[in-house]
Amino acid sequence: MAALPELEPDGSERRVAQRMRTLKRAKVIFNDGFSTFDCIVRNLSATGALLTIDEAAHLPKAFEIRVGEDQHVRPARLVYRRAMFAGIRFLDIPKEQNEGGSASPDHSADSNGSNTKLRDDAQPGSINRVEPESLPPALTRLFAWSRDNPA
């Protein structure tokens, strides 16, 4: 599996906040605290994190997460899911830190692996319409079938 490029084609950073590589245990909490499962935080920033979770585990669109031995629980939202990796965004961050000029829109990968856009007015626990969206060119050029040279 190819890693996601950290830079856009013009050289700009896709992330709003710098992420620090880490390896911490975490607990995902949802269903009003009645459902939990363990995961590993691979990198962490003020605005989000990259989680490693079991591929069979269902990660809801909105949940809470407790990182490490910290007793503080933070609300979070699923941004994307690819196999055992999940990118999340924290919901308790200040508004100005959440917005960045070069940030890309939020995406999610459904169980079929297709790319979809999550609506901003989505409510946790409700059924929401998911609108499909094409992959960015920075990703599609990594695919073998998108290269111009014949095999």
QUIFEN-V803217 format. One record per run of one state. SS is the DSSP state (h for helix, s for strand, l for the rest). FROM is the first residue (numbers start at 1). TO is the last residue. If there is no record, write none. Layout:
SS;FROM;TO
SS;FROM;TO
This chain:
l;1;6
s;7;7
l;8;12
s;13;13
l;14;19
s;20;30
l;31;34
s;35;44
l;45;47
s;48;52
l;53;61
s;62;67
l;68;73
s;74;82
l;83;84
s;85;90
l;91;94
h;95;98
l;99;106
s;107;109
l;110;114
s;115;117
l;118;130
s;131;132
l;133;136
h;137;140
l;141;143
h;144;146
l;147;151
